[in-house]
């Protein structure tokens, strides 16, 4: 079988593509490794008290342990379709008013179970904070997390009742709801895991660097296979 120009272009394209994807996965693996390393190093630092967060400090404060004094709002949000131990549920986000300021930060209390019955969700979860004694908490520990802007389609809110069932975090829309206060954009506080019945399902990365390395090996393997096939066909064609 003689390999023609079109076949050569096809093989060279596939080899180049698979090699590029392998390199890209290696870069992603390194990126994830750096994120985890930064997270671990900053999490090991003792918590600091904060009252205000300037825009220029957000990168510096990312993953830092902090302690806040203030009060939780009664209104809160249920972030839909979150998982813990392969079960679906909600992540509970509650605005927290920092003491002696008008600054408000969203606190991720953690995950709560959902029984798949989507009727009257707001009514069924209305007393969630009360029955877990959250509104009496005046001081909270956790670490700050700089959120990336989520990819989304449609509105943030699914209903108009409290607690609000939402599909993603939109700081601008939440700021409009609490317009008498200064909502801290982009940063949330991930509460320490010892708060009542809420489960900590936070993951610093969705895919570990080991998985990226595995995918990289697969792409390089495919590039190698196509290269070997190309060489075999090329030399067979020359013999013919």
N, CA, C and O of each residue as an XYZ file, in Angstrom:
960
protein
N       0.851     -1.204      0.000
C       0.000      0.000      0.000
C       0.880      1.245      0.000
O       1.711      1.428      0.890
N       0.695      2.092     -0.995
C       1.480      3.316     -1.093
C       0.718      4.452     -0.423
O      -0.459      4.682     -0.704
N       1.408      5.154      0.463
C       0.756      6.247      1.174
C       0.805      7.509      0.313
O       1.874      7.910     -0.149
N      -0.347      8.129      0.103
C      -0.405      9.316     -0.757
C      -0.306     10.595      0.077
O      -0.189     10.556      1.302
N      -0.357     11.727     -0.625
C      -0.180     13.022      0.041
C      -1.283     13.291      1.053
O      -1.026     13.786      2.150
N      -2.526     12.958      0.671
C      -3.657     13.209      1.565
C      -3.529     12.402      2.852
O      -3.792     12.907      3.944
N      -3.119     11.133      2.708
C      -2.924     10.285      3.888
C      -1.806     10.825      4.771
O      -1.904     10.801      5.997
N      -0.740     11.314      4.135
C       0.378     11.886      4.900
C      -0.078     13.094      5.707
O       0.272     13.246      6.877
N      -0.871     13.955      5.057
C      -1.379     15.140      5.754
C      -2.248     14.728      6.938
O      -2.157     15.313      8.018
N      -3.100     13.704      6.727
C      -3.973     13.222      7.801
C      -3.154     12.720      8.989
O      -3.413     13.098     10.131
N      -2.165     11.865      8.715
C      -1.355     11.304      9.797
C      -0.561     12.389     10.519
O      -0.495     12.395     11.748
N       0.037     13.297      9.770
C       0.824     14.358     10.390
C      -0.053     15.292     11.225
O       0.366     15.782     12.274
N      -1.279     15.531     10.741
C      -2.213     16.353     11.518
C      -2.557     15.665     12.837
O      -2.523     16.294     13.895
N      -2.889     14.370     12.775
C      -3.252     13.628     13.992
C      -2.085     13.562     14.972
O      -2.266     13.745     16.175
N      -0.886     13.298     14.450
C       0.291     13.228     15.321
C       0.537     14.572     16.002
O       0.818     14.631     17.199
N       0.429     15.647     15.228
C       0.631     16.992     15.793
C      -0.436     17.320     16.831
O      -0.136     17.871     17.890
N      -1.690     16.974     16.517
C      -2.790     17.257     17.436
C      -2.623     16.494     18.743
O      -2.748     17.074     19.821
N      -2.340     15.189     18.652
C      -2.198     14.374     19.859
C      -0.995     14.825     20.688
O      -1.048     14.812     21.918
N       0.076     15.219     20.023
C       1.250     15.724     20.747
C       0.924     17.024     21.471
O       1.318     17.226     22.620
N       0.196     17.906     20.779
C      -0.211     19.178     21.399
C      -1.087     18.924     22.624
O      -0.898     19.550     23.666
N      -2.053     17.998     22.496
C      -2.942     17.697     23.620
C      -2.173     17.084     24.785
O      -2.486     17.348     25.946
N      -1.172     16.272     24.479
C      -0.337     15.701     25.532
C       0.430     16.772     26.287
O       0.503     16.746     27.515
N       1.006     17.719     25.541
C       1.735     18.831     26.169
C       0.787     19.699     26.991
O       1.129     20.138     28.089
N      -0.416     19.944     26.447
C      -1.409     20.748     27.168
C      -1.791     20.096     28.489
O      -1.939     20.783     29.499
N      -1.954     18.766     28.491
C      -2.280     18.063     29.728
C      -1.127     18.132     30.726
O      -1.359     18.213     31.932
N       0.104     18.101     30.239
C       1.259     18.262     31.130
C       1.251     19.637     31.789
O       1.540     19.771     32.978
N       0.918     20.652     31.005
C       0.851     22.012     31.551
C      -0.264     22.131     32.581
O      -0.098     22.782     33.613
N      -1.405     21.498     32.296
C      -2.517     21.508     33.253
C      -2.132     20.785     34.541
O      -2.507     21.213     35.632
N      -1.382     19.686     34.411
C      -0.932     18.945     35.591
C      -0.045     19.820     36.467
O      -0.188     19.837     37.690
N       0.874     20.547     35.834
C       1.763     21.440     36.579
C       0.974     22.559     37.241
O       1.255     22.938     38.378
N      -0.010     23.084     36.531
C      -0.853     24.152     37.079
C      -1.601     23.671     38.313
O      -1.644     24.371     39.325
N      -2.200     22.461     38.235
C      -2.932     21.910     39.375
C      -1.999     21.646     40.553
O      -2.364     21.873     41.706
N      -0.803     21.170     40.260
C       0.174     20.916     41.317
C       0.540     22.213     42.035
O       0.673     22.231     43.259
N       0.701     23.292     41.280
C       1.021     24.593     41.877
C      -0.128     25.114     42.733
O       0.094     25.684     43.801
N      -1.372     24.914     42.253
C      -2.546     25.360     43.014
C      -2.623     24.634     44.352
O      -2.845     25.255     45.391
N      -2.438     23.312     44.320
C      -2.508     22.518     45.548
C      -1.390     22.912     46.505
O      -1.604     23.007     47.713
N      -0.199     23.138     45.964
C       0.941     23.543     46.794
C       0.684     24.896     47.459
O       0.971     25.082     48.641
N       0.139     25.840     46.682
C      -0.176     27.161     47.229
C      -1.257     27.061     48.294
O      -1.176     27.712     49.335
N      -2.273     26.240     48.026
C      -3.367     26.040     48.974
C      -2.844     25.484     50.294
O      -3.193     25.985     51.363
N      -2.003     24.446     50.220
C      -1.471     23.814     51.432
C      -0.595     24.776     52.233
O      -0.663     24.808     53.462
N       0.224     25.556     51.534
C       1.129     26.468     52.241
C       0.361     27.592     52.927
O       0.693     27.970     54.050
N      -0.660     28.128     52.266
C      -1.420     29.229     52.863
C      -2.362     28.736     53.958
O      -2.634     29.453     54.921
N      -2.857     27.510     53.806
C      -3.754     26.953     54.815
C      -3.032     26.664     56.123
O      -3.664     26.572     57.176
N      -1.715     26.521     56.062
C      -0.942     26.203     57.263
C      -0.680     27.434     58.127
O      -0.206     27.310     59.256
N      -0.986     28.625     57.600
C      -0.757     29.867     58.342
C      -1.907     30.101     59.324
O      -3.065     29.839     59.001
N      -1.589     30.587     60.507
C      -2.607     30.852     61.527
C      -3.638     31.852     61.011
O      -3.301     32.742     60.229
N      -4.905     31.710     61.447
C      -5.955     32.617     60.958
C      -5.731     34.054     61.406
O      -5.187     34.313     62.480
N      -6.164     34.986     60.554
C      -6.050     36.407     60.862
C      -7.446     37.023     60.908
O      -8.340     36.598     60.175
N      -7.633     38.019     61.765
C      -8.885     38.767     61.802
C      -8.890     39.779     60.664
O      -7.888     40.454     60.426
N     -10.009     39.885     59.963
C     -10.128     40.900     58.918
C     -11.463     41.630     59.063
O     -12.448     41.060     59.534
N     -11.480     42.878     58.658
C     -12.705     43.676     58.636
C     -13.019     44.183     57.241
O     -14.180     44.398     56.894
N     -11.975     44.374     56.443
C     -12.168     44.914     55.101
C     -11.210     44.216     54.145
O     -10.109     43.820     54.527
N     -11.644     44.072     52.894
C     -10.814     43.442     51.873
C     -10.767     44.364     50.665
O     -11.790     44.638     50.039
N      -9.586     44.832     50.350
C      -9.409     45.682     49.170
C      -9.221     44.807     47.937
O      -8.740     43.677     48.031
N      -9.603     45.337     46.787
C      -9.492     44.584     45.531
C      -8.069     44.108     45.284
O      -7.854     43.008     44.776
N      -7.094     44.946     45.646
C      -5.688     44.598     45.414
C      -5.203     43.470     46.312
O      -4.153     42.882     46.053
N      -5.961     43.158     47.373
C      -5.542     42.137     48.335
C      -6.161     40.772     48.065
O      -5.809     39.797     48.730
N      -7.065     40.683     47.113
C      -7.816     39.447     46.929
C      -6.924     38.268     46.558
O      -7.081     37.175     47.101
N      -5.993     38.484     45.637
C      -5.081     37.407     45.247
C      -4.238     36.966     46.439
O      -4.022     35.772     46.648
N      -3.770     37.926     47.210
C      -2.934     37.627     48.371
C      -3.708     36.845     49.426
O      -3.149     35.963     50.078
N      -4.990     37.160     49.597
C      -5.800     36.523     50.634
C      -6.404     35.198     50.195
O      -6.974     34.481     51.018
N      -6.292     34.862     48.929
C      -6.848     33.597     48.446
C      -6.250     32.423     49.224
O      -5.030     32.306     49.341
N      -7.117     31.553     49.756
C      -6.773     30.359     50.543
C      -6.288     30.684     51.961
O      -5.929     29.769     52.702
N      -6.269     31.945     52.352
C      -5.778     32.292     53.689
C      -6.825     31.975     54.747
O      -8.017     32.208     54.549
N      -6.359     31.434     55.881
C      -7.228     31.230     57.029
C      -7.567     32.575     57.655
O      -6.682     33.385     57.926
N      -8.854     32.804     57.881
C      -9.275     34.065     58.494
C     -10.316     33.793     59.572
O     -10.916     32.720     59.634
N     -10.504     34.786     60.406
C     -11.534     34.736     61.445
C     -12.344     36.022     61.340
O     -11.791     37.120     61.279
N     -13.649     35.866     61.320
C     -14.543     37.019     61.177
C     -15.473     37.115     62.375
O     -15.929     36.103     62.908
N     -15.749     38.347     62.791
C     -16.769     38.603     63.801
C     -17.911     39.361     63.142
O     -17.690     40.237     62.306
N     -19.126     39.015     63.527
C     -20.276     39.686     62.944
C     -21.534     38.866     63.094
O     -21.705     38.140     64.074
N     -22.422     38.985     62.109
C     -23.721     38.311     62.172
C     -24.106     37.754     60.809
O     -23.838     38.358     59.770
N     -24.741     36.587     60.841
C     -25.312     36.021     59.624
C     -26.665     36.670     59.333
O     -27.408     37.022     60.250
N     -26.969     36.821     58.060
C     -28.304     37.234     57.630
C     -29.249     36.034     57.722
O     -28.821     34.881     57.669
N     -30.530     36.331     57.859
C     -31.521     35.255     57.848
C     -31.747     34.730     56.432
O     -32.099     33.566     56.242
N     -31.544     35.591     55.448
C     -31.720     35.181     54.055
C     -30.471     34.438     53.579
O     -29.343     34.821     53.890
N     -30.701     33.373     52.820
C     -29.549     32.613     52.328
C     -29.879     31.950     50.997
O     -31.011     32.004     50.517
N     -28.862     31.325     50.413
C     -28.970     30.748     49.073
C     -28.639     29.260     49.105
O     -27.774     28.810     49.858
N     -29.353     28.510     48.265
C     -29.074     27.085     48.063
C     -28.522     26.909     46.655
O     -29.251     27.047     45.672
N     -27.232     26.606     46.564
C     -26.604     26.400     45.259
C     -26.889     24.980     44.802
O     -26.485     24.012     45.448
N     -27.582     24.868     43.692
C     -28.158     23.600     43.228
C     -27.107     22.652     42.643
O     -26.037     23.065     42.196
N     -27.465     21.353     42.668
C     -26.700     20.298     41.980
C     -25.253     20.186     42.453
O     -24.322     20.168     41.647
N     -25.079     20.111     43.766
C     -23.761     19.887     44.346
C     -23.710     18.488     44.960
O     -24.717     17.977     45.451
N     -22.534     17.879     44.926
C     -22.424     16.471     45.310
C     -21.490     16.280     46.504
O     -20.520     17.012     46.703
N     -21.835     15.257     47.287
C     -20.986     14.807     48.390
C     -21.205     13.309     48.556
O     -22.337     12.857     48.734
N     -20.124     12.545     48.498
C     -20.223     11.079     48.582
C     -21.237     10.520     47.580
O     -22.021      9.628     47.901
N     -21.203     11.062     46.367
C     -22.045     10.618     45.256
C     -23.529     10.902     45.470
O     -24.371     10.350     44.761
N     -23.855     11.744     46.427
C     -25.237     12.149     46.669
C     -25.414     13.595     46.218
O     -24.519     14.425     46.373
N     -26.588     13.878     45.657
C     -26.870     15.236     45.194
C     -27.459     16.054     46.337
O     -28.167     15.528     47.196
N     -27.156     17.348     46.330
C     -27.686     18.221     47.365
C     -27.418     19.671     47.031
O     -27.280     20.041     45.865
N     -27.345     20.493     48.075
C     -27.110     21.924     47.902
C     -25.897     22.357     48.715
O     -25.615     21.798     49.774
N     -25.187     23.355     48.211
C     -24.237     24.089     49.038
C     -24.948     25.325     49.575
O     -25.616     26.041     48.830
N     -24.800     25.565     50.853
C     -25.525     26.642     51.526
C     -24.620     27.869     51.643
O     -23.575     27.826     52.292
N     -25.037     28.953     51.009
C     -24.292     30.218     51.049
C     -25.106     31.247     51.828
O     -26.257     31.532     51.499
N     -24.482     31.798     52.868
C     -25.171     32.760     53.729
C     -24.358     34.054     53.804
O     -23.166     34.007     54.107
N     -24.977     35.203     53.536
C     -24.263     36.476     53.710
C     -23.931     36.711     55.184
O     -24.748     36.451     56.068
N     -22.720     37.205     55.428
C     -22.247     37.470     56.790
C     -21.817     38.928     56.875
O     -20.942     39.370     56.131
N     -22.442     39.676     57.793
C     -22.126     41.091     57.992
C     -20.971     41.207     58.979
O     -21.097     40.822     60.141
N     -19.839     41.743     58.508
C     -18.655     41.868     59.352
C     -18.866     42.977     60.381
O     -19.327     44.070     60.053
N     -18.524     42.674     61.618
C     -18.777     43.562     62.759
C     -18.192     44.959     62.543
O     -17.076     45.122     62.050
N     -18.987     45.961     62.932
C     -18.590     47.379     62.885
C     -18.342     47.889     61.466
O     -17.678     48.909     61.282
N     -18.866     47.191     60.474
C     -18.734     47.633     59.082
C     -20.066     47.401     58.375
O     -21.010     46.869     58.959
N     -20.124     47.804     57.123
C     -21.248     47.455     56.252
C     -20.801     46.445     55.206
O     -21.478     46.231     54.200
N     -19.646     45.824     55.459
C     -19.098     44.854     54.520
C     -19.729     43.484     54.735
O     -19.854     43.004     55.862
N     -20.119     42.875     53.633
C     -20.771     41.565     53.668
C     -19.980     40.593     52.800
O     -19.579     40.922     51.684
N     -19.762     39.394     53.328
C     -19.088     38.351     52.565
C     -19.977     37.112     52.539
O     -20.642     36.797     53.527
N     -19.986     36.416     51.413
C     -20.746     35.171     51.312
C     -19.971     34.051     51.988
O     -18.785     33.854     51.722
N     -20.644     33.323     52.858
C     -20.021     32.205     53.562
C     -20.606     30.898     53.044
O     -21.820     30.699     53.053
N     -19.732     30.021     52.598
C     -20.133     28.680     52.184
C     -20.110     27.792     53.419
O     -19.048     27.348     53.855
N     -21.296     27.535     53.984
C     -21.372     26.716     55.194
C     -21.086     25.252     54.912
O     -20.656     24.514     55.799
N     -21.325     24.834     53.677
C     -21.116     23.436     53.326
C     -22.323     22.858     52.607
O     -23.158     23.583     52.066
N     -22.391     21.548     52.615
C     -23.351     20.800     51.803
C     -24.443     20.210     52.675
O     -24.189     19.759     53.792
N     -25.673     20.219     52.149
C     -26.791     19.529     52.800
C     -27.467     18.604     51.791
O     -27.461     18.849     50.585
N     -28.038     17.554     52.319
C     -28.661     16.516     51.490
C     -29.948     17.028     50.851
O     -30.574     17.974     51.328
N     -30.320     16.368     49.752
C     -31.549     16.694     49.027
C     -32.229     15.388     48.666
O     -31.591     14.468     48.155
N     -33.538     15.305     48.934
C     -34.257     14.041     48.763
C     -34.870     13.867     47.370
O     -35.707     12.985     47.176
N     -34.469     14.684     46.410
C     -34.904     14.654     44.997
C     -36.330     15.164     44.786
O     -36.768     15.271     43.641
N     -37.062     15.480     45.843
C     -38.392     16.072     45.699
C     -38.233     17.584     45.560
O     -37.900     18.267     46.529
N     -38.468     18.104     44.362
C     -38.190     19.513     44.088
C     -39.394     20.427     44.357
O     -39.366     21.603     43.993
N     -40.425     19.909     44.974
C     -41.589     20.734     45.294
C     -41.358     21.465     46.621
O     -40.908     20.875     47.603
N     -41.679     22.759     46.623
C     -41.623     23.579     47.841
C     -40.259     23.526     48.533
O     -40.180     23.418     49.757
N     -39.195     23.602     47.744
C     -37.852     23.527     48.318
C     -37.621     24.651     49.326
O     -37.113     24.408     50.421
N     -37.989     25.869     48.964
C     -37.763     27.009     49.857
C     -38.499     26.838     51.184
O     -37.966     27.164     52.244
N     -39.710     26.330     51.117
C     -40.494     26.137     52.333
C     -39.876     25.061     53.216
O     -39.842     25.200     54.438
N     -39.389     23.993     52.603
C     -38.843     22.869     53.367
C     -37.492     23.191     53.999
O     -37.122     22.600     55.013
N     -36.753     24.131     53.398
C     -35.432     24.480     53.934
C     -35.433     25.833     54.645
O     -34.371     26.346     54.997
N     -36.607     26.410     54.857
C     -36.700     27.761     55.421
C     -36.080     27.862     56.815
O     -35.504     28.893     57.160
N     -36.193     26.803     57.616
C     -35.683     26.852     58.992
C     -34.307     26.207     59.130
O     -33.885     25.874     60.237
N     -33.610     26.030     58.013
C     -32.310     25.343     58.033
C     -31.316     26.029     58.967
O     -30.637     25.358     59.744
N     -31.223     27.345     58.900
C     -30.272     28.066     59.749
C     -30.701     28.049     61.209
O     -29.871     27.933     62.111
N     -32.003     28.165     61.431
C     -32.515     28.213     62.800
C     -32.289     26.897     63.519
O     -31.807     26.876     64.652
N     -32.637     25.796     62.860
C     -32.516     24.504     63.539
C     -31.067     24.062     63.720
O     -30.782     23.159     64.507
N     -30.154     24.696     62.991
C     -28.733     24.397     63.173
C     -28.006     25.489     63.963
O     -26.777     25.495     64.043
N     -28.778     26.409     64.542
C     -28.235     27.434     65.441
C     -27.212     28.348     64.759
O     -26.311     28.873     65.413
N     -27.354     28.531     63.457
C     -26.386     29.336     62.706
C     -26.513     30.820     63.034
O     -25.511     31.531     63.102
N     -27.734     31.284     63.235
C     -27.961     32.720     63.439
C     -27.386     33.223     64.759
O     -27.238     34.430     64.950
N     -27.062     32.311     65.670
C     -26.466     32.712     66.949
C     -24.939     32.764     66.899
O     -24.300     33.177     67.866
N     -24.361     32.351     65.787
C     -22.901     32.373     65.648
C     -22.437     33.810     65.394
O     -22.915     34.469     64.471
N     -21.519     34.282     66.206
C     -20.999     35.655     66.091
C     -19.537     35.688     65.639
O     -18.995     36.759     65.365
N     -18.917     34.544     65.566
C     -17.516     34.480     65.132
C     -17.328     33.201     64.320
O     -17.777     32.130     64.728
N     -16.669     33.315     63.183
C     -16.551     32.165     62.296
C     -15.140     32.082     61.724
O     -14.524     33.092     61.383
N     -14.647     30.851     61.629
C     -13.342     30.581     61.023
C     -13.537     29.923     59.668
O     -14.563     29.294     59.406
N     -12.551     30.076     58.825
C     -12.565     29.418     57.521
C     -11.425     29.941     56.677
O     -10.528     30.621     57.176
N     -11.465     29.623     55.399
C     -10.457     30.182     54.496
C     -11.153     30.870     53.331
O     -12.245     30.483     52.916
N     -10.494     31.893     52.819
C     -11.038     32.666     51.709
C     -10.757     31.956     50.394
O      -9.692     31.373     50.193
N     -11.738     32.022     49.506
C     -11.610     31.365     48.204
C     -12.005     32.346     47.113
O     -13.125     32.858     47.090
N     -11.076     32.597     46.219
C     -11.310     33.509     45.098
C     -11.990     32.736     43.977
O     -11.366     31.898     43.325
N     -13.270     33.019     43.758
C     -14.060     32.259     42.794
C     -13.825     32.759     41.374
O     -13.681     33.957     41.132
N     -13.792     31.815     40.447
C     -13.758     32.183     39.039
C     -15.185     32.412     38.557
O     -16.128     31.818     39.079
N     -15.333     33.268     37.569
C     -16.669     33.522     37.026
C     -17.182     32.253     36.356
O     -16.531     31.736     35.449
N     -18.337     31.740     36.783
C     -18.819     30.469     36.246
C     -19.397     30.613     34.844
O     -19.921     31.662     34.469
N     -19.289     29.533     34.083
C     -20.004     29.485     32.801
C     -21.465     29.191     33.109
O     -21.761     28.266     33.864
N     -22.368     29.954     32.543
C     -23.774     29.749     32.875
C     -24.664     30.130     31.706
O     -24.303     30.922     30.836
N     -25.841     29.529     31.728
C     -26.901     29.853     30.774
C     -28.161     30.139     31.583
O     -28.551     29.339     32.433
N     -28.793     31.269     31.324
C     -30.028     31.589     32.029
C     -29.783     32.376     33.301
O     -28.666     32.807     33.585
N     -30.867     32.555     34.068
C     -30.829     33.370     35.276
C     -30.211     32.614     36.442
O     -30.179     31.383     36.466
N     -29.720     33.390     37.414
C     -29.161     32.794     38.622
C     -30.249     32.151     39.469
O     -30.071     31.044     39.978
N     -31.390     32.852     39.624
C     -32.462     32.392     40.505
C     -33.412     31.450     39.794
O     -33.718     31.619     38.613
N     -33.872     30.454     40.535
C     -34.935     29.586     40.037
C     -36.270     30.004     40.651
O     -37.315     29.856     40.017
N     -36.244     30.521     41.871
C     -37.490     30.956     42.515
C     -37.299     32.331     43.145
O     -36.190     32.864     43.178
N     -38.388     32.891     43.641
C     -38.350     34.226     44.237
C     -38.511     34.176     45.745
O     -38.652     35.215     46.390
N     -38.491     32.982     46.311
C     -38.704     32.829     47.745
C     -37.371     32.576     48.443
O     -36.372     32.229     47.812
N     -37.384     32.762     49.772
C     -36.191     32.488     50.574
C     -36.373     31.183     51.337
O     -37.442     30.914     51.884
N     -35.325     30.382     51.366
C     -34.018     30.583     50.723
C     -34.114     30.491     49.202
O     -34.943     29.755     48.666
N     -33.265     31.241     48.518
C     -33.260     31.264     47.059
C     -32.510     30.047     46.516
O     -31.376     29.769     46.908
N     -33.163     29.337     45.617
C     -32.504     28.245     44.909
C     -31.811     28.840     43.689
O     -32.468     29.429     42.832
N     -30.499     28.692     43.603
C     -29.734     29.317     42.522
C     -28.892     28.281     41.788
O     -28.568     27.222     42.324
N     -28.548     28.616     40.544
C     -27.754     27.723     39.706
C     -26.265     28.074     39.720
O     -25.420     27.236     39.405
N     -25.957     29.302     40.081
C     -24.561     29.742     40.132
C     -24.492     31.000     40.991
O     -25.514     31.608     41.310
N     -23.266     31.381     41.360
C     -23.059     32.585     42.164
C     -22.815     33.770     41.239
O     -21.855     33.785     40.469
N     -23.698     34.765     41.325
C     -23.530     36.006     40.576
C     -23.437     37.145     41.595
O     -24.445     37.558     42.167
N     -22.225     37.644     41.815
C     -22.014     38.647     42.858
C     -22.769     39.942     42.572
O     -23.224     40.619     43.494
N     -22.899     40.277     41.307
C     -23.597     41.518     40.961
C     -25.075     41.428     41.325
O     -25.638     42.367     41.887
N     -25.703     40.293     41.003
C     -27.116     40.124     41.340
C     -27.322     40.058     42.850
O     -28.291     40.608     43.374
N     -26.417     39.388     43.541
C     -26.533     39.292     44.999
C     -26.327     40.668     45.634
O     -26.982     41.011     46.618
N     -25.415     41.446     45.066
C     -25.187     42.807     45.564
C     -26.442     43.660     45.410
O     -26.733     44.492     46.270
N     -27.186     43.462     44.326
C     -28.436     44.199     44.118
C     -29.475     43.832     45.178
O     -30.277     44.670     45.591
N     -29.451     42.580     45.609
C     -30.398     42.138     46.639
C     -30.075     42.796     47.978
O     -30.973     43.232     48.699
N     -28.779     42.864     48.303
C     -28.335     43.462     49.570
C     -27.697     44.832     49.293
O     -26.558     45.094     49.679
N     -28.454     45.681     48.624
C     -27.895     46.939     48.112
C     -27.569     47.958     49.204
O     -26.883     48.943     48.933
N     -28.042     47.745     50.421
C     -27.708     48.654     51.518
C     -26.369     48.316     52.172
O     -25.939     48.974     53.119
N     -25.720     47.272     51.645
C     -24.445     46.829     52.208
C     -23.392     46.747     51.100
O     -23.708     46.818     49.913
N     -22.145     46.598     51.515
C     -21.040     46.489     50.563
C     -20.640     45.020     50.424
O     -19.862     44.500     51.224
N     -21.174     44.371     49.413
C     -20.831     42.967     49.198
C     -19.405     42.858     48.662
O     -19.029     43.550     47.715
N     -18.625     41.982     49.279
C     -17.267     41.718     48.800
C     -17.366     40.799     47.595
O     -17.838     39.667     47.708
N     -16.925     41.279     46.450
C     -17.040     40.526     45.204
C     -15.950     39.455     45.109
O     -14.848     39.612     45.634
N     -16.293     38.377     44.432
C     -15.368     37.315     44.009
C     -14.878     36.408     45.136
O     -14.662     35.217     44.913
N     -14.701     36.944     46.326
C     -14.227     36.124     47.441
C     -15.391     35.561     48.238
O     -16.364     36.263     48.515
N     -15.284     34.290     48.602
C     -16.210     33.694     49.556
C     -15.395     33.110     50.699
O     -14.203     32.838     50.556
N     -16.049     32.924     51.823
C     -15.408     32.267     52.957
C     -15.913     30.836     53.022
O     -17.113     30.605     53.174
N     -15.013     29.881     52.908
C     -15.374     28.472     53.070
C     -15.243     28.159     54.550
O     -14.138     28.137     55.093
N     -16.371     27.919     55.198
C     -16.382     27.749     56.648
C     -15.642     26.487     57.051
O     -15.575     25.520     56.292
N     -15.085     26.508     58.258
C     -14.432     25.317     58.794
C     -15.451     24.197     58.909
O     -16.652     24.442     59.017
N     -14.957     22.962     58.885
C     -15.844     21.798     58.730
C     -16.584     21.412     60.003
O     -17.274     20.393     60.015
N     -16.466     22.189     61.073
C     -17.095     21.804     62.343
C     -18.402     22.545     62.599
O     -18.839     22.651     63.745
N     -19.026     23.056     61.546
C     -20.283     23.789     61.717
C     -21.471     22.841     61.573
O     -21.847     22.452     60.467
N     -22.036     22.490     62.686
C     -23.296     21.767     62.769
C     -23.366     20.581     61.809
O     -22.446     19.764     61.758
N     -24.469     20.487     61.040
C     -24.718     19.316     60.195
C     -24.322     19.519     58.739
O     -24.723     18.735     57.879
N     -23.558     20.538     58.452
C     -23.150     20.798     57.075
C     -21.873     20.022     56.755
O     -20.939     19.987     57.556
N     -21.846     19.408     55.584
C     -20.692     18.612     55.155
C     -19.752     19.462     54.304
O     -20.192     20.278     53.494
N     -18.474     19.257     54.500
C     -17.471     19.983     53.713
C     -17.197     19.212     52.429
O     -16.548     18.166     52.459
N     -17.685     19.717     51.305
C     -17.472     19.056     50.005
C     -16.565     19.884     49.101
O     -16.538     19.682     47.887
N     -15.822     20.817     49.696
C     -14.971     21.699     48.894
C     -13.809     20.918     48.287
O     -13.150     20.129     48.964
N     -13.572     21.155     47.000
C     -12.424     20.573     46.304
C     -11.621     21.706     45.694
O     -12.151     22.529     44.949
N     -10.347     21.739     46.015
C      -9.507     22.812     45.503
C      -9.334     22.692     43.996
O      -9.214     23.702     43.302
N      -9.320     21.461     43.485
C      -9.295     21.228     42.034
C     -10.271     20.101     41.721
O     -10.439     19.176     42.516
N     -10.908     20.183     40.566
C     -11.854     19.145     40.167
C     -11.162     17.907     39.620
O     -11.712     16.807     39.666
N      -9.967     18.088     39.108
C      -9.203     16.963     38.568
C      -7.771     17.049     39.079
O      -7.132     18.094     38.958
N      -7.267     15.966     39.645
C      -5.925     15.967     40.210
C      -4.867     16.002     39.113
O      -5.136     15.674     37.957
N      -3.657     16.408     39.499
C      -2.589     16.473     38.502
C      -2.200     15.079     38.021
O      -1.687     14.928     36.912
N      -2.443     14.037     38.861
C      -2.165     12.663     38.430
C      -3.047     12.257     37.249
O      -2.596     11.569     36.333
N      -4.317     12.693     37.281
C      -5.209     12.373     36.163
C      -4.770     13.085     34.889
O      -4.821     12.519     33.797
N      -4.340     14.323     35.043
C      -3.831     15.048     33.873
C      -2.612     14.341     33.289
O      -2.462     14.260     32.069
N      -1.740     13.827     34.161
C      -0.570     13.088     33.681
C      -0.999     11.825     32.949
O      -0.402     11.448     31.941
N      -2.046     11.169     33.468
C      -2.564      9.974     32.806
C      -3.114     10.277     31.426
O      -2.850      9.550     30.468
N      -3.886     11.362     31.327
C      -4.416     11.763     30.017
C      -3.291     12.167     29.069
O      -3.352     11.900     27.869
N      -2.265     12.814     29.619
C      -1.116     13.197     28.796
C      -0.448     11.966     28.204
O      -0.097     11.947     27.024
N      -0.275     10.939     29.028
C       0.344      9.697     28.545
C      -0.498      9.061     27.441
O       0.041      8.515     26.478
N      -1.826      9.134     27.585
C      -2.706      8.577     26.554
C      -2.549      9.318     25.231
O      -2.471      8.695     24.172
N      -2.503     10.653     25.291
C      -2.357     11.429     24.053
C      -1.005     11.175     23.394
O      -0.925     11.023     22.175
N       0.060     11.130     24.200
C       1.378     10.837     23.633
C       1.420      9.420     23.060
O       2.066      9.167     22.043
N       0.719      8.502     23.731
C       0.644      7.129     23.236
C      -0.040      7.054     21.881
O       0.417      6.350     20.981
N      -1.151      7.793     21.742
C      -1.847      7.827     20.452
C      -0.972      8.446     19.366
O      -0.953      7.975     18.229
N      -0.247      9.507     19.728
C       0.664     10.128     18.759
C       1.725      9.129     18.315
O       2.069      9.057     17.135
N       2.242      8.354     19.276
C       3.244      7.342     18.947
C       2.698      6.253     18.049
O       3.370      5.818     17.113
N       1.475      5.806     18.329
C       0.845      4.757     17.512
C       0.653      5.238     16.077
O       0.968      4.521     15.127
N       0.136      6.449     15.926
C      -0.069      6.991     14.574
C       1.260      7.173     13.844
O       1.341      6.976     12.632
N       2.297      7.549     14.589
C       3.609      7.727     13.971
C       4.158      6.390     13.476
O       4.711      6.312     12.379
N       4.006      5.346     14.278
C       4.476      4.008     13.882
C       3.701      3.507     12.667
O       4.291      2.971     11.729
N       2.372      3.683     12.684
C       1.551      3.256     11.540
C       1.971      4.001     10.278
O       2.064      3.418      9.198
N       2.222      5.290     10.432
C       2.653      6.100      9.285
C       3.979      5.587      8.722
O       4.135      5.463      7.507
N       4.931      5.289      9.607
C       6.228      4.785      9.150
C       6.085      3.447      8.433
O       6.716      3.221      7.401
N       5.256      2.563      8.982
C       5.043      1.247      8.357
C       4.472      1.404      6.952
O       4.956      0.790      6.001
N       3.431      2.238      6.835
C       2.812      2.445      5.524
C       3.776      3.132      4.559
O       3.803      2.822      3.368
N       4.560      4.062      5.082
C       5.505      4.788      4.233
C       6.555      3.847      3.644
O       6.810      3.883      2.440
N       7.164      3.005      4.481
C       8.222      2.122      3.991
C       7.666      0.977      3.143
O       8.337      0.499      2.228
N       6.449      0.539      3.444
C       5.821     -0.472      2.581
C       5.580      0.104      1.196
O       5.792     -0.567      0.186
N       5.136      1.353      1.161
C       4.900      1.999     -0.129
C       6.174      2.141     -0.932
O       6.157      1.994     -2.154
N       7.276      2.425     -0.265
C       8.545      2.578     -0.974
C       9.019      1.243     -1.556
O       9.583      1.195     -2.650
N       8.779      0.157     -0.803
C       9.184     -1.161     -1.305
C       8.385     -1.538     -2.546
O       8.906     -2.131     -3.490
N       7.088     -1.172     -2.517
C       6.244     -1.503     -3.672
C       6.624     -0.666     -4.886
O       6.019     -0.810     -5.949
